[in-house]
Amino acid sequence: MTLFLQASLVIWICVTLLWLFSVYIKNASIVDIFWGFGFVIVNAFYFAMSENLDLRQIILLFLVSLWGLRLTIYLAIRNGGQPEDYRYQQFRKDYGAERYWWFSYFQVFLLQGALILIVSLPLWHVQTTSGGPLTILDYIAMAVWFIGFCFEAGGDYQLYHFKKNPENKGKVLNTGFWKYTRHPNYFGDAAVWWAYGLFSIAAGGYWQIIGSIIMTLLIIKVSGVAMLERTLKTSKPQYKEYIEKTSSFIPWFPKK
């Protein structure tokens, strides 16, 4: 628990500095770029403070770092130089620009810091517990992680290049990973976090999978699938046909 409190202090310092920078540039969207990197920081902190390292912890350090850095770099490239995300722009209108600068510290930055700490509970358990040699569950976790990473990174890559082509404006991406699920990147993200949950179980940590559950709920019900679906249904008429043929979340063959 002491390590968890220390990690909380580290994340608090990070999000506070990030908030100050967001006030300076008047753009709260930078918090989205930090999301993946926040988990890299927390996981690396737990790893560095661990007294007895084992192979599972080293594997988890590598996997979380690869996942988090890839997501951070992708979002930095995609969002760099862009106006503030419409969500935060709406918050500014709702609360007033004169007070949103400090309100965003609580509503956006501290909230995201708290979520990072809670969601990373599986990482906390693995990195602070000597769970013994690898088991079959660890290998299953690695396989789930690999599938999830391919869907997330592959889906992001395909969508990024699809949007870069001006000929695709108003069209719906329905090829590649997007042929089998309407949200391959979100599915992949959830799968990656269930892989971390499996690592935690393999190390004897069962209740810590609440982090994987919360991440999945965030993706499906809060800031991911649900929010995007509402926007696409109104902005792209072709999306209705795409919905009828394509699985919402878990990949499956399209309907004919």
C-alpha positions as CSV (number, residue, x, y, z in Angstrom):
1,M,0.0,0.0,0.0
2,T,2.9,2.3,0.7
3,L,4.1,1.9,-2.9
4,F,0.6,2.6,-4.1
5,L,0.6,5.9,-2.2
6,Q,4.1,6.8,-3.6
7,A,2.9,6.0,-7.1
8,S,-0.1,8.3,-6.4
9,L,2.3,11.1,-5.5
10,V,4.2,10.6,-8.7
11,I,1.1,10.7,-10.9
12,W,-0.3,13.7,-9.0
13,I,2.9,15.6,-9.8
14,C,2.7,14.5,-13.4
15,V,-0.9,15.6,-14.0
16,T,-0.4,18.8,-12.1
17,L,2.5,19.8,-14.3
18,L,0.5,18.7,-17.3
19,W,-2.4,20.8,-16.2
20,L,-0.2,23.9,-15.7
21,F,1.0,23.4,-19.3
22,S,-2.5,23.0,-20.6
23,V,-3.5,26.3,-18.9
24,Y,-0.6,28.0,-20.6
25,I,-1.5,26.7,-24.1
26,K,-5.2,26.8,-23.4
27,N,-5.7,23.2,-24.6
28,A,-6.8,20.4,-22.3
29,S,-6.4,17.8,-25.0
30,I,-2.9,17.1,-24.0
31,V,-4.2,15.0,-21.2
32,D,-5.3,12.4,-23.8
33,I,-1.8,12.0,-25.1
34,F,-0.6,11.4,-21.5
35,W,-3.1,8.6,-20.9
36,G,-0.9,5.7,-22.2
37,F,2.3,7.2,-20.9
38,G,0.8,7.5,-17.4
39,F,0.6,3.7,-17.2
40,V,4.2,3.4,-18.4
41,I,5.3,5.7,-15.6
42,V,3.3,3.8,-12.9
43,N,4.3,0.4,-14.1
44,A,8.0,1.4,-14.4
45,F,7.8,2.9,-10.9
46,Y,6.5,-0.3,-9.4
47,F,9.1,-2.3,-11.3
48,A,11.9,-0.1,-10.1
49,M,10.8,-0.4,-6.5
50,S,10.3,-4.1,-6.5
51,E,12.7,-6.0,-4.2
52,N,12.5,-9.4,-5.9
53,L,12.2,-9.3,-9.7
54,D,11.0,-12.3,-11.6
55,L,10.5,-13.0,-15.3
56,R,6.8,-12.2,-15.2
57,Q,7.6,-8.7,-14.0
58,I,10.2,-8.1,-16.7
59,I,7.7,-9.3,-19.4
60,L,5.0,-7.0,-18.0
61,L,7.5,-4.0,-18.0
62,F,8.2,-4.7,-21.7
63,L,4.6,-5.2,-22.7
64,V,3.2,-2.2,-20.9
65,S,6.0,0.1,-22.1
66,L,5.5,-1.0,-25.7
67,W,1.7,-0.5,-25.5
68,G,1.9,2.8,-23.7
69,L,4.6,4.4,-25.8
70,R,3.0,3.3,-29.0
71,L,-0.3,4.9,-28.0
72,T,1.4,8.0,-26.8
73,I,3.4,8.5,-30.0
74,Y,0.3,7.8,-32.1
75,L,-1.9,10.3,-30.3
76,A,0.9,12.9,-30.3
77,I,1.2,12.6,-34.1
78,R,-2.6,12.5,-34.6
79,N,-3.5,15.3,-32.3
80,G,-0.4,17.5,-32.5
81,G,-1.2,21.0,-33.9
82,Q,-4.9,20.3,-33.8
83,P,-7.5,22.5,-32.0
84,E,-8.7,21.4,-28.6
85,D,-10.9,18.4,-28.6
86,Y,-14.6,19.2,-28.9
87,R,-15.3,17.6,-25.5
88,Y,-13.1,20.1,-23.7
89,Q,-14.3,23.0,-25.9
90,Q,-17.9,22.1,-24.8
91,F,-16.8,22.1,-21.2
92,R,-15.3,25.6,-21.6
93,K,-18.6,26.8,-22.9
94,D,-20.6,25.1,-20.2
95,Y,-18.5,26.3,-17.3
96,G,-17.1,29.5,-18.8
97,A,-13.5,30.1,-19.9
98,E,-12.9,32.3,-16.9
99,R,-13.3,29.4,-14.4
100,Y,-12.7,26.3,-16.5
101,W,-8.9,26.8,-16.3
102,W,-9.0,25.7,-12.7
103,F,-12.1,23.5,-12.9
104,S,-10.3,21.4,-15.5
105,Y,-7.7,20.5,-12.9
106,F,-10.3,18.5,-11.0
107,Q,-12.7,17.4,-13.8
108,V,-10.1,16.3,-16.3
109,F,-6.5,16.0,-14.9
110,L,-7.0,14.7,-11.4
111,L,-9.8,12.4,-12.6
112,Q,-7.5,10.9,-15.2
113,G,-4.7,10.5,-12.7
114,A,-7.1,8.7,-10.3
115,L,-8.3,6.4,-13.2
116,I,-4.7,5.6,-14.1
117,L,-4.0,4.4,-10.6
118,I,-7.1,2.3,-10.3
119,V,-6.9,0.8,-13.7
120,S,-3.3,-0.1,-13.1
121,L,-4.1,-2.3,-10.1
122,P,-3.2,-5.5,-12.0
123,L,0.2,-3.9,-12.8
124,W,0.6,-3.0,-9.1
125,H,0.0,-6.6,-8.0
126,V,2.4,-8.2,-10.5
127,Q,5.2,-5.8,-10.0
128,T,5.1,-5.9,-6.2
129,T,4.6,-9.6,-5.8
130,S,7.0,-12.4,-6.5
131,G,4.6,-14.8,-8.2
132,G,7.0,-17.6,-8.9
133,P,7.7,-19.2,-12.3
134,L,5.5,-18.6,-15.4
135,T,2.4,-20.7,-15.7
136,I,0.1,-21.6,-18.7
137,L,-2.0,-18.6,-17.7
138,D,1.0,-16.3,-18.4
139,Y,1.3,-17.7,-21.9
140,I,-2.4,-17.2,-22.5
141,A,-2.0,-13.6,-21.3
142,M,0.8,-13.0,-23.7
143,A,-1.3,-14.4,-26.6
144,V,-4.3,-12.2,-25.6
145,W,-2.0,-9.2,-25.4
146,F,-0.5,-9.9,-28.8
147,I,-4.0,-10.2,-30.4
148,G,-5.2,-7.1,-28.6
149,F,-2.1,-5.1,-29.6
150,C,-2.4,-6.1,-33.2
151,F,-6.0,-5.0,-33.3
152,E,-5.4,-1.7,-31.5
153,A,-2.2,-0.7,-33.4
154,G,-3.4,-2.1,-36.7
155,G,-6.8,-0.4,-36.4
156,D,-5.3,2.9,-35.5
157,Y,-2.8,2.7,-38.4
158,Q,-5.5,1.9,-40.9
159,L,-7.9,4.6,-39.7
160,Y,-5.1,7.2,-39.7
161,H,-4.2,6.6,-43.3
162,F,-7.8,6.3,-44.3
163,K,-8.5,9.8,-42.9
164,K,-5.4,11.3,-44.5
165,N,-6.8,10.5,-48.0
166,P,-9.2,13.5,-48.9
167,E,-11.1,11.1,-51.2
168,N,-12.4,9.2,-48.1
169,K,-14.1,12.3,-46.6
170,G,-17.6,11.2,-45.4
171,K,-16.9,7.6,-46.1
172,V,-16.8,4.7,-43.7
173,L,-13.7,2.5,-43.3
174,N,-14.9,-1.1,-43.6
175,T,-11.8,-3.0,-44.7
176,G,-8.9,-4.7,-42.8
177,F,-9.5,-4.9,-39.1
178,W,-12.6,-2.6,-39.5
179,K,-14.3,-5.3,-41.6
180,Y,-14.7,-7.5,-38.5
181,T,-15.5,-5.0,-35.8
182,R,-16.6,-1.4,-35.8
183,H,-14.0,-0.6,-33.1
184,P,-10.9,-2.8,-33.6
185,N,-8.7,-0.3,-31.7
186,Y,-11.0,-0.2,-28.7
187,F,-11.4,-4.0,-28.7
188,G,-7.7,-4.3,-28.9
189,D,-7.2,-1.9,-26.0
190,A,-9.7,-3.9,-23.8
191,A,-8.0,-7.2,-24.8
192,V,-4.6,-5.8,-23.7
193,W,-5.9,-4.9,-20.3
194,W,-7.5,-8.3,-19.8
195,A,-4.1,-9.7,-20.6
196,Y,-2.7,-7.7,-17.7
197,G,-5.5,-9.0,-15.6
198,L,-4.5,-12.5,-16.5
199,F,-0.9,-11.8,-15.5
200,S,-2.2,-10.6,-12.1
201,I,-4.3,-13.8,-11.6
202,A,-1.2,-15.9,-12.5
203,A,0.7,-14.0,-9.8
204,G,-2.1,-14.7,-7.2
205,G,-3.9,-11.4,-7.6
206,Y,-7.6,-11.9,-8.2
207,W,-9.5,-8.8,-7.0
208,Q,-7.1,-6.6,-8.9
209,I,-8.8,-7.4,-12.2
210,I,-11.2,-4.7,-11.2
211,G,-8.7,-2.5,-13.1
212,S,-9.4,-4.5,-16.3
213,I,-13.1,-4.4,-15.7
214,I,-13.1,-0.6,-15.2
215,M,-11.0,0.0,-18.3
216,T,-13.4,-2.1,-20.4
217,L,-16.4,-0.2,-19.0
218,L,-14.7,3.1,-19.8
219,I,-14.0,1.9,-23.4
220,I,-17.5,0.6,-24.1
221,K,-19.8,2.8,-22.0
222,V,-18.1,6.1,-21.3
223,S,-15.4,7.7,-23.5
224,G,-15.0,5.1,-26.3
225,V,-17.5,3.1,-28.2
226,A,-20.7,4.8,-26.9
227,M,-19.5,8.4,-27.5
228,L,-18.1,7.6,-31.0
229,E,-21.2,5.7,-32.1
230,R,-23.5,8.7,-31.3
231,T,-21.3,11.0,-33.3
232,L,-20.9,8.7,-36.4
233,K,-24.6,7.9,-36.6
234,T,-25.4,11.6,-37.2
235,S,-22.3,12.6,-39.2
236,K,-22.1,9.7,-41.6
237,P,-25.3,8.3,-43.3
238,Q,-23.3,5.2,-44.5
239,Y,-22.6,4.2,-41.0
240,K,-26.1,2.8,-40.6
241,E,-25.5,0.2,-43.2
242,Y,-22.1,-0.5,-41.6
243,I,-23.7,-1.1,-38.2
244,E,-26.1,-3.6,-39.7
245,K,-23.3,-5.7,-41.2
246,T,-20.5,-5.3,-38.7
247,S,-20.0,-6.5,-35.2
248,S,-20.1,-3.7,-32.6
249,F,-17.1,-4.7,-30.5
250,I,-15.9,-8.4,-30.5
251,P,-14.5,-9.2,-34.0
252,W,-16.7,-11.5,-36.1
253,F,-17.4,-12.1,-39.8
254,P,-19.6,-9.5,-41.4
255,K,-23.2,-10.2,-42.1
256,K,-24.2,-10.6,-45.7
